């Protein structure tokens, strides 16, 4: 991996902002991901993220922390926060912005325990495929202190498969509609496509039941998205 996501964050942090990240998936056209959005303040965050931060408590793990916006807000509120990301550039930026405990580490290598684990900005994406969900949920469960919580958001993207008449088209080679190939490019450089998973709430709830986690919906977002609390 070239870590062009990390490079884009570093460019913005260092005052070299000239263009945005370009994203696409196997079912959607190219779209621009504005770099300033990845450095947003609490007031600029969607209501789902604001709610997740408001109900966070205790010792907190921020998974896929990016530039560290969530961690910084929680730190300012006096919480002990550990931020992890698998992008070297993202961790460098998070540290530069003032995140006190930021570490280059994939989720499955984390071993500490926490009272709140945050997975935001389509937190289920990190699971990659439906077949990997149980493994990740079991690992997340092992990182929870007694009475701890996992706050995770995602979207039901079945609407993306609707045609103009309201009918559905599905790729028969695809096992679950939320499994996507995610493409990222920046300044002419392309990253290898990643597997990225969107989970509808009922599928997440069923997966949680199979690993002994309780799953409740905290709130719905504005566009087929939701925030869930696992415990």
Buried (B, 14 or more C-beta within 10 A) or exposed (E): EEBBBBBBBBBBBEEEBEEBBBBBBEBEEEEEBEBEBBBBEBEEBBEBBBBBBEEBEEBBBBBBBBBBBBBBBBBEEEBEBBBBBBBBBBBBBBBBBEBBBBBBBEBEEBEEBBBBBBBBBBBBBBBBBBEBBBEBBEBBBEBBBEEBBBBBBBBBBBEBBEEEEEEEEEEEEBEBBBBBEBBBBBEEEEBEBBBBBBBBBEBBBEBBEEBEBEBEEBBEBEEBBBBBBBB
